[in-house]
Amino acid sequence: MQPISRGGRYTLDNIVPACGSCNASKSNSEITGWMRRTRRDERAFLERLVAVRGALAAAGAEAAEPAAPTEPAELAALIDPE
């Protein structure tokens, strides 16, 4: 995953689910470098990322025209289902 400002692409594979404060803290850093610098649990993040991407893929497969959620509330529900 590459930040858009560093040549990353506008694709679902390049989206990093993050709350507003984490996203602001991450800025244009690569996700793994930011996680190590802030001492976050990289393995837990990657496991959750795989789960979110799987949910997006399943939702897309069920729809006639696959579309990723675009509303903040829809994305938040995928990131933190509680």
N, CA, C and O atoms as a MOPAC input file, in Angstrom:
PM7 MOZYME 1SCF
protein

 N      0.84100 1    -1.16700 1     0.00000 1
 C      0.00000 1     0.00000 1     0.00000 1
 C      0.89100 1     1.23700 1     0.00000 1
 O      1.75400 1     1.41100 1     0.86100 1
 N      0.65800 1     2.07300 1    -0.97500 1
 C      1.44100 1     3.28600 1    -1.13700 1
 C      0.52800 1     4.50500 1    -1.01600 1
 O     -0.55900 1     4.51000 1    -1.59400 1
 N      0.94000 1     5.52900 1    -0.28600 1
 C      0.15200 1     6.76600 1    -0.25200 1
 C      0.01700 1     7.34500 1    -1.66100 1
 O      0.93900 1     7.23800 1    -2.47000 1
 N     -1.11600 1     7.94800 1    -1.94800 1
 C     -1.34600 1     8.55100 1    -3.25800 1
 C     -0.24000 1     9.56400 1    -3.56800 1
 O      0.22900 1     9.65000 1    -4.70300 1
 N      0.17400 1    10.33000 1    -2.55300 1
 C      1.20000 1    11.35700 1    -2.75800 1
 C      2.56100 1    10.77200 1    -3.11000 1
 O      3.45500 1    11.49400 1    -3.55200 1
 N      2.72200 1     9.46500 1    -2.91500 1
 C      3.98700 1     8.80800 1    -3.24000 1
 C      3.83600 1     7.82900 1    -4.40100 1
 O      4.61200 1     6.88300 1    -4.53200 1
 N      2.84400 1     8.06300 1    -5.22900 1
 C      2.67100 1     7.23800 1    -6.41900 1
 C      1.68200 1     6.10300 1    -6.26700 1
 O      1.55700 1     5.27700 1    -7.17100 1
 N      0.97300 1     6.03700 1    -5.14300 1
 C     -0.02900 1     4.99000 1    -4.95400 1
 C     -1.21000 1     5.20600 1    -5.88000 1
 O     -1.40300 1     6.30400 1    -6.40200 1
 N     -1.99200 1     4.17400 1    -6.08400 1
 C     -3.12100 1     4.23600 1    -7.00800 1
 C     -4.43700 1     4.36400 1    -6.26300 1
 O     -4.53800 1     4.02000 1    -5.08500 1
 N     -5.42900 1     4.85600 1    -6.95800 1
 C     -6.78700 1     4.97000 1    -6.43100 1
 C     -7.51600 1     3.64700 1    -6.64900 1
 O     -8.38700 1     3.55100 1    -7.51300 1
 N     -7.16100 1     2.63100 1    -5.86800 1
 C     -7.80600 1     1.32100 1    -5.98500 1
 C     -8.17300 1     0.81700 1    -4.59600 1
 O     -7.64900 1     1.29800 1    -3.59200 1
 N     -9.07800 1    -0.15600 1    -4.54800 1
 C     -9.45800 1    -0.73900 1    -3.26100 1
 C     -8.27600 1    -1.41400 1    -2.57500 1
 O     -8.21600 1    -1.46400 1    -1.34700 1
 N     -7.34700 1    -1.92600 1    -3.35300 1
 C     -6.17900 1    -2.57600 1    -2.76400 1
 C     -5.24900 1    -1.59100 1    -2.08000 1
 O     -4.36800 1    -1.99700 1    -1.32200 1
 N     -5.42900 1    -0.31600 1    -2.33300 1
 C     -4.54700 1     0.69100 1    -1.75900 1
 C     -5.22300 1     1.47600 1    -0.63700 1
 O     -4.65900 1     2.45500 1    -0.14600 1
 N     -6.41700 1     1.06300 1    -0.22600 1
 C     -7.13000 1     1.74800 1     0.85900 1
 C     -6.71900 1     1.15200 1     2.19500 1
 O     -6.67600 1    -0.06700 1     2.36100 1
 N     -6.41800 1     2.03000 1     3.14200 1
 C     -6.07900 1     1.60400 1     4.50000 1
 C     -7.19400 1     2.06800 1     5.42800 1
 O     -7.36300 1     3.27200 1     5.62400 1
 N     -7.96100 1     1.14100 1     6.00700 1
 C     -9.01400 1     1.56300 1     6.92500 1
 C     -8.39800 1     2.14700 1     8.19800 1
 O     -7.61000 1     1.48100 1     8.87000 1
 N     -8.75400 1     3.37700 1     8.52400 1
 C     -8.20300 1     4.03400 1     9.70600 1
 C     -9.17400 1     5.09300 1    10.19800 1
 O     -9.90500 1     5.69700 1     9.41300 1
 N     -9.17200 1     5.31100 1    11.50400 1
 C     -9.98600 1     6.39100 1    12.05700 1
 C     -9.32900 1     7.72600 1    11.67600 1
 O     -8.19900 1     7.75200 1    11.19000 1
 N    -10.03400 1     8.80700 1    11.89800 1
 C     -9.54300 1    10.11900 1    11.50900 1
 C     -8.22100 1    10.50100 1    12.14400 1
 O     -7.33200 1    11.01400 1    11.46500 1
 N     -8.08200 1    10.25700 1    13.44200 1
 C     -6.83600 1    10.65000 1    14.11400 1
 C     -5.65000 1     9.79200 1    13.65300 1
 O     -4.54200 1    10.30700 1    13.49900 1
 N     -5.87100 1     8.50100 1    13.43400 1
 C     -4.78700 1     7.64600 1    12.92800 1
 C     -4.41400 1     8.03700 1    11.50800 1
 O     -3.23400 1     8.05300 1    11.15500 1
 N     -5.41400 1     8.35100 1    10.69200 1
 C     -5.14100 1     8.75000 1     9.31500 1
 C     -4.33300 1    10.05200 1     9.28500 1
 O     -3.40900 1    10.19500 1     8.48500 1
 N     -4.68700 1    10.99500 1    10.15900 1
 C     -3.94000 1    12.25500 1    10.22400 1
 C     -2.51300 1    12.00500 1    10.70400 1
 O     -1.57200 1    12.61500 1    10.19500 1
 N     -2.34700 1    11.11500 1    11.67800 1
 C     -1.01900 1    10.78800 1    12.20100 1
 C     -0.17200 1    10.08500 1    11.14000 1
 O      1.02600 1    10.33900 1    11.01800 1
 N     -0.81300 1     9.19700 1    10.37300 1
 C     -0.10800 1     8.45300 1     9.33300 1
 C      0.34600 1     9.37700 1     8.21500 1
 O      1.42200 1     9.18800 1     7.64800 1
 N     -0.47100 1    10.37300 1     7.89600 1
 C     -0.17400 1    11.34800 1     6.84600 1
 C      0.18000 1    10.61700 1     5.56100 1
 O     -0.62300 1     9.81700 1     5.08100 1
 N      1.35600 1    10.86300 1     4.98600 1
 C      1.70500 1    10.17700 1     3.74500 1
 C      2.78600 1     9.11700 1     3.95900 1
 O      3.53500 1     8.78000 1     3.04200 1
 N      2.85400 1     8.59900 1     5.18300 1
 C      3.79600 1     7.50800 1     5.48100 1
 C      3.24100 1     6.19400 1     4.95500 1
 O      2.02900 1     6.03800 1     4.80600 1
 N      4.12900 1     5.25500 1     4.67600 1
 C      3.67200 1     3.91100 1     4.34300 1
 C      3.11800 1     3.28300 1     5.61400 1
 O      3.61200 1     3.54100 1     6.71200 1
 N      2.09600 1     2.46400 1     5.45900 1
 C      1.38300 1     1.92800 1     6.61500 1
 C      2.28900 1     1.10700 1     7.53700 1
 O      2.20100 1     1.24400 1     8.75700 1
 N      3.14600 1     0.26800 1     6.98400 1
 C      3.98500 1    -0.56900 1     7.85100 1
 C      4.99500 1     0.26700 1     8.63200 1
 O      5.23800 1     0.00100 1     9.80900 1
 N      5.57800 1     1.26200 1     7.99700 1
 C      6.51900 1     2.14100 1     8.70000 1
 C      5.83600 1     2.92500 1     9.80300 1
 O      6.38700 1     3.08000 1    10.89300 1
 N      4.63000 1     3.42500 1     9.52300 1
 C      3.87000 1     4.16800 1    10.52800 1
 C      3.50600 1     3.26200 1    11.70500 1
 O      3.60100 1     3.67400 1    12.86100 1
 N      3.09100 1     2.03700 1    11.41100 1
 C      2.70400 1     1.11900 1    12.48500 1
 C      3.90000 1     0.77300 1    13.36500 1
 O      3.75900 1     0.69700 1    14.58600 1
 N      5.04200 1     0.56900 1    12.78900 1
 C      6.23500 1     0.26600 1    13.58300 1
 C      6.66100 1     1.47400 1    14.40500 1
 O      7.04300 1     1.33900 1    15.56700 1
 N      6.59400 1     2.66000 1    13.79600 1
 C      6.99300 1     3.88100 1    14.49500 1
 C      6.07400 1     4.17200 1    15.68400 1
 O      6.53300 1     4.65700 1    16.71800 1
 N      4.79900 1     3.88200 1    15.54400 1
 C      3.84300 1     4.14900 1    16.62900 1
 C      3.58500 1     2.91800 1    17.49300 1
 O      2.71900 1     2.93600 1    18.36800 1
 N      4.33300 1     1.85800 1    17.24300 1
 C      4.25000 1     0.60400 1    18.01700 1
 C      2.83200 1     0.00700 1    18.02600 1
 O      2.29800 1    -0.35300 1    19.07500 1
 N      2.26200 1    -0.08300 1    16.86100 1
 C      0.93400 1    -0.68500 1    16.70900 1
 C      1.09600 1    -2.16800 1    16.38700 1
 O      2.16100 1    -2.60900 1    15.95700 1
 N      0.02700 1    -2.92700 1    16.60000 1
 C      0.03400 1    -4.37100 1    16.33700 1
 C     -0.18400 1    -4.61900 1    14.84800 1
 O     -1.31800 1    -4.66600 1    14.37300 1
 N      0.91200 1    -4.77700 1    14.12500 1
 C      0.85700 1    -4.92000 1    12.66900 1
 C      0.11200 1    -6.18500 1    12.25300 1
 O     -0.66000 1    -6.16200 1    11.29400 1
 N      0.33400 1    -7.27500 1    12.95900 1
 C     -0.33400 1    -8.53000 1    12.60700 1
 C     -1.85400 1    -8.40500 1    12.75000 1
 O     -2.59400 1    -8.84400 1    11.86900 1
 N     -2.32200 1    -7.81200 1    13.84900 1
 C     -3.76800 1    -7.64300 1    14.04800 1
 C     -4.35700 1    -6.75400 1    12.95900 1
 O     -5.45100 1    -7.01500 1    12.45800 1
 N     -3.62500 1    -5.70400 1    12.59600 1
 C     -4.10200 1    -4.82000 1    11.53000 1
 C     -4.23300 1    -5.58200 1    10.21500 1
 O     -5.25700 1    -5.48100 1     9.54000 1
 N     -3.20700 1    -6.34100 1     9.85100 1
 C     -3.23200 1    -7.06000 1     8.58400 1
 C     -4.32800 1    -8.12000 1     8.55700 1
 O     -4.95200 1    -8.33500 1     7.51800 1
 N     -4.57000 1    -8.78600 1     9.68900 1
 C     -5.65500 1    -9.76600 1     9.75400 1
 C     -7.00300 1    -9.08200 1     9.55800 1
 O     -7.87000 1    -9.59900 1     8.85400 1
 N     -7.18000 1    -7.90900 1    10.18700 1
 C     -8.43400 1    -7.16600 1    10.04000 1
 C     -8.58100 1    -6.64200 1     8.61300 1
 O     -9.68600 1    -6.63100 1     8.07200 1
 N     -7.49700 1    -6.21400 1     8.00900 1
 C     -7.53200 1    -5.73000 1     6.63300 1
 C     -7.99300 1    -6.83700 1     5.68500 1
 O     -8.80000 1    -6.59300 1     4.78800 1
 N     -7.48600 1    -8.03900 1     5.88200 1
 C     -7.89900 1    -9.17700 1     5.05300 1
 C     -9.39500 1    -9.44000 1     5.24300 1
 O    -10.09700 1    -9.73000 1     4.27400 1
 N     -9.88500 1    -9.34200 1     6.47700 1
 C    -11.30700 1    -9.55400 1     6.74100 1
 C    -12.16300 1    -8.48600 1     6.06300 1
 O    -13.20300 1    -8.80100 1     5.48500 1
 N    -11.73500 1    -7.23300 1     6.12800 1
 C    -12.48200 1    -6.14500 1     5.49700 1
 C    -12.50100 1    -6.31900 1     3.99000 1
 O    -13.54600 1    -6.16200 1     3.35700 1
 N    -11.35900 1    -6.64000 1     3.41300 1
 C    -11.30900 1    -6.85400 1     1.96000 1
 C    -12.16500 1    -8.03800 1     1.54200 1
 O    -12.80000 1    -8.00500 1     0.48800 1
 N    -12.18500 1    -9.08100 1     2.35900 1
 C    -13.04400 1   -10.23100 1     2.06600 1
 C    -14.50800 1    -9.84700 1     2.09200 1
 O    -15.28300 1   -10.28900 1     1.24400 1
 N    -14.90000 1    -9.01600 1     3.07200 1
 C    -16.28700 1    -8.55600 1     3.16100 1
 C    -16.64400 1    -7.70000 1     1.95200 1
 O    -17.74800 1    -7.80800 1     1.41800 1
 N    -15.71700 1    -6.85200 1     1.52000 1
 C    -15.96500 1    -6.02600 1     0.33400 1
 C    -16.10700 1    -6.89900 1    -0.91400 1
 O    -16.97200 1    -6.65200 1    -1.75400 1
 N    -15.26000 1    -7.91400 1    -1.03200 1
 C    -15.32600 1    -8.80600 1    -2.18500 1
 C    -16.63800 1    -9.58900 1    -2.18500 1
 O    -17.25800 1    -9.76300 1    -3.23500 1
 N    -17.06200 1   -10.05800 1    -1.01600 1
 C    -18.31400 1   -10.81100 1    -0.92200 1
 C    -19.50200 1    -9.91700 1    -1.25800 1
 O    -20.42300 1   -10.33600 1    -1.95900 1
 N    -19.47800 1    -8.68600 1    -0.75800 1
 C    -20.56500 1    -7.74500 1    -1.05800 1
 C    -20.59800 1    -7.42900 1    -2.54400 1
 O    -21.67200 1    -7.29000 1    -3.12900 1
 N    -19.43000 1    -7.31400 1    -3.15500 1
 C    -19.36000 1    -7.03400 1    -4.58500 1
 C    -19.84500 1    -8.20800 1    -5.41400 1
 O    -20.47200 1    -8.01500 1    -6.45500 1
 N    -19.56100 1    -9.42500 1    -4.96500 1
 C    -19.97900 1   -10.61600 1    -5.70000 1
 C    -21.49400 1   -10.79500 1    -5.64700 1
 O    -22.08900 1   -11.34200 1    -6.57500 1
 N    -22.11900 1   -10.33200 1    -4.55700 1
 C    -23.56700 1   -10.47400 1    -4.41000 1
 C    -24.32300 1    -9.42200 1    -5.20300 1
 O    -25.47700 1    -9.64200 1    -5.57200 1
 N    -23.70800 1    -8.30200 1    -5.46900 1
 C    -24.37800 1    -7.21700 1    -6.18000 1
 C    -24.33700 1    -7.46800 1    -7.68300 1
 O    -23.41200 1    -8.09900 1    -8.19500 1
 N    -25.33400 1    -6.97500 1    -8.36700 1
 C    -25.35200 1    -7.09500 1    -9.82900 1
 C    -24.20500 1    -6.30200 1   -10.43300 1
 O    -23.52200 1    -6.77700 1   -11.34000 1
 N    -23.99900 1    -5.11400 1    -9.93400 1
 C    -22.86400 1    -4.29000 1   -10.34100 1
 C    -22.04600 1    -4.03300 1    -9.08500 1
 O    -22.44400 1    -3.20800 1    -8.26200 1
 N    -20.91900 1    -4.71000 1    -8.91000 1
 C    -20.13000 1    -4.54200 1    -7.70000 1
 C    -19.73500 1    -3.08300 1    -7.47900 1
 O    -19.23400 1    -2.40500 1    -8.37600 1
 N    -19.97800 1    -2.63000 1    -6.26100 1
 C    -19.59800 1    -1.26600 1    -5.90100 1
 C    -19.14300 1    -1.26100 1    -4.45500 1
 O    -19.79100 1    -1.84700 1    -3.58800 1
 N    -18.05300 1    -0.61400 1    -4.20500 1
 C    -17.54400 1    -0.50000 1    -2.84600 1
 C    -18.36500 1     0.53900 1    -2.09600 1
 O    -18.86500 1     1.48700 1    -2.70100 1
 N    -18.50800 1     0.37000 1    -0.79000 1
 C    -19.21300 1     1.37800 1     0.00200 1
 C    -18.50900 1     2.72400 1    -0.11900 1
 O    -17.28000 1     2.79800 1    -0.10500 1
 N    -19.29200 1     3.77200 1    -0.23600 1
 C    -18.69700 1     5.09800 1    -0.37500 1
 C    -19.04500 1     6.01600 1     0.77600 1
 O    -18.35100 1     7.00700 1     1.00300 1
 N    -20.08700 1     5.71400 1     1.49800 1
 C    -20.48700 1     6.56000 1     2.62200 1
 C    -19.61800 1     6.24900 1     3.82700 1
 O    -19.30800 1     5.08300 1     4.07100 1
 N    -19.21400 1     7.26700 1     4.59000 1
 C    -18.37100 1     7.03300 1     5.76800 1
 C    -18.96600 1     6.02000 1     6.74300 1
 O    -18.23500 1     5.21200 1     7.31500 1
 N    -20.28000 1     6.05400 1     6.93600 1
 C    -20.90900 1     5.11500 1     7.87000 1
 C    -20.78000 1     3.67500 1     7.37700 1
 O    -20.57500 1     2.76200 1     8.17800 1
 N    -20.89900 1     3.46500 1     6.05900 1
 C    -20.75300 1     2.11600 1     5.50000 1
 C    -19.33200 1     1.60900 1     5.68100 1
 O    -19.12700 1     0.45200 1     6.04900 1
 N    -18.34800 1     2.46400 1     5.42700 1
 C    -16.95400 1     2.07100 1     5.59300 1
 C    -16.64500 1     1.81600 1     7.06600 1
 O    -15.94300 1     0.86000 1     7.39500 1
 N    -17.16200 1     2.66400 1     7.95300 1
 C    -16.90900 1     2.48700 1     9.38900 1
 C    -17.47600 1     1.16300 1     9.88000 1
 O    -16.87100 1     0.50700 1    10.72800 1
 N    -18.63700 1     0.76200 1     9.35400 1
 C    -19.25200 1    -0.50500 1     9.75900 1
 C    -18.37300 1    -1.68700 1     9.34700 1
 O    -18.32700 1    -2.69600 1    10.05100 1
 N    -17.67900 1    -1.57300 1     8.22300 1
 C    -16.78400 1    -2.64900 1     7.79800 1
 C    -15.50500 1    -2.68000 1     8.63200 1
 O    -14.95900 1    -3.74800 1     8.90800 1
 N    -15.03600 1    -1.49800 1     9.02900 1
 C    -13.80700 1    -1.41000 1     9.78400 1
 C    -14.02600 1    -1.86800 1    11.22300 1
 O    -13.23100 1    -2.64300 1    11.75300 1
 N    -15.09300 1    -1.39800 1    11.85600 1
 C    -15.38600 1    -1.70700 1    13.24800 1
 C    -16.85900 1    -2.09600 1    13.36200 1
 O    -17.70800 1    -1.23400 1    13.58500 1
 N    -17.17100 1    -3.39000 1    13.21100 1
 C    -18.56000 1    -3.82100 1    13.14500 1
 C    -19.35800 1    -3.67900 1    14.44200 1
 O    -20.55600 1    -3.96100 1    14.44900 1
 N    -18.74000 1    -3.25900 1    15.51500 1
 C    -19.47000 1    -3.14800 1    16.79400 1
 C    -20.40700 1    -2.01900 1    16.82700 1
 O    -21.08300 1    -1.80700 1    17.83300 1

